[in-house]
């Protein structure tokens, strides 16, 4: 009798042990928990962006971080041509926002990017316009100190397009590697004028004055943005691009003077 009772008890314990093991095992590899963690935005999002986007993207980065606590957005601002070269040389980046489609095409397949804003050129002069600049013709005057963006930079390519369209040959004293460098020359009073973007003049309105010119319509820059195929943080990259393209992103860009695509 004792042996039968003992055997029955042991059998019951073994059965309970098997049931317990069976219920614990699936919980350790739940597909639903794995999927949710994959979709969540986390870590660092590295964004390479044209220098003319410095102010707006810095703001968008802060807003994006606020919307995704714990996420960090790191920016690399420079001329679009330099950024494209860095990406092609293996620099780790999740998102690329260029000031011209040409530079975007150097790092992504056709159709991979979305045009999100446009920008137009404007003449920037130091406050009070001490050089008495009136228009594009002054850029041909060797007695004026002039700064332009280098030809390989989108703002330089746009300037060359405008000058060619109106039949003028500029006489620049310096060729800058990005639009912010050209604007700095103006704000410091080192040159009488520079051709920069409308958005740059607006951002530096306390230090420079802007002179609009009708020929600017001949060279409107289109800005594309894309997630990169080798993005270390693909989920974060997509989320950031989506945020830039959202109504909140568009509001920030519009307030800075960027035009709709």
MOVEN-V777248 format. One record per residue. N is the residue number from 1. RES is the residue in one small letter. SS is DSSP state (H for helix, E for strand, L for the rest). Layout:
N:RES:SS
N:RES:SS
//
This chain:
1:x:L
2:x:H
3:x:H
4:x:H
5:x:H
6:x:H
7:x:H
8:x:H
9:x:H
10:x:H
11:x:H
12:x:H
13:x:H
14:x:H
15:x:H
16:x:H
17:x:H
18:x:H
19:x:H
20:x:H
21:x:H
22:x:H
23:x:H
24:x:H
25:x:H
26:x:H
27:x:H
28:x:L
29:x:L
30:x:L
31:x:H
32:x:H
33:x:H
34:x:H
35:x:H
36:x:H
37:x:H
38:x:H
39:x:H
40:x:L
41:x:L
42:x:L
43:x:L
44:x:E
45:x:E
46:x:E
47:x:E
48:x:E
49:x:E
50:x:E
51:x:H
52:x:H
53:x:H
54:x:H
55:x:H
56:x:H
57:x:H
58:x:H
59:x:H
60:x:H
61:x:H
62:x:H
63:x:H
64:x:H
65:x:H
66:x:H
67:x:H
68:x:L
69:x:L
70:x:L
71:x:L
72:x:E
73:x:E
74:x:E
75:x:E
76:x:E
77:x:E
78:x:E
79:x:L
80:x:H
81:x:H
82:x:H
83:x:H
84:x:H
85:x:H
86:x:H
87:x:H
88:x:H
89:x:L
90:x:L
91:x:L
92:x:L
93:x:L
94:x:L
95:x:E
96:x:E
97:x:E
98:x:L
99:x:L
100:x:L
101:x:H
102:x:H
103:x:H
104:x:H
105:x:H
106:x:L
107:x:L
108:x:L
109:x:L
110:x:L
111:x:L
112:x:L
113:x:L
114:x:E
115:x:E
116:x:E
117:x:E
118:x:E
119:x:E
120:x:L
121:x:E
122:x:E
123:x:E
124:x:E
125:x:E
126:x:E
127:x:L
128:x:L
129:x:L
130:x:L
131:x:L
132:x:L
133:x:L
134:x:L
135:x:L
136:x:H
137:x:H
138:x:H
139:x:H
140:x:H
141:x:L
142:x:L
143:x:L
144:x:L
145:x:L
146:x:E
147:x:E
148:x:E
149:x:E
150:x:L
151:x:L
152:x:L
153:x:L
154:x:H
155:x:H
156:x:H
157:x:H
158:x:H
159:x:H
160:x:H
161:x:H
162:x:H
163:x:H
164:x:H
165:x:H
166:x:H
167:x:L
168:x:L
169:x:L
170:x:L
171:x:L
172:x:L
173:x:L
174:x:E
175:x:E
176:x:E
177:x:L
178:x:L
179:x:H
180:x:H
181:x:H
182:x:H
183:x:H
184:x:H
185:x:H
186:x:H
187:x:H
188:x:L
189:x:L
190:x:L
191:x:L
192:x:L
193:x:E
194:x:E
195:x:E
196:x:E
197:x:E
198:x:H
199:x:H
200:x:H
201:x:H
202:x:H
203:x:H
204:x:L
205:x:L
206:x:L
207:x:L
208:x:E
209:x:E
210:x:E
211:x:E
212:x:L
213:x:L
214:x:H
215:x:H
216:x:H
217:x:H
218:x:H
219:x:L
220:x:L
221:x:E
222:x:E
223:x:E
224:x:E
225:x:E
226:x:E
227:x:E
228:x:L
229:x:L
230:x:L
231:x:L
232:x:L
233:x:L
234:x:H
235:x:H
236:x:H
237:x:H
238:x:H
239:x:H
240:x:H
241:x:H
242:x:H
243:x:H
244:x:H
245:x:H
246:x:L
247:x:H
248:x:H
249:x:H
250:x:H
251:x:H
252:x:H
253:x:H
254:x:H
255:x:H
256:x:L
257:x:L
258:x:L
259:x:E
260:x:L
261:x:L
//
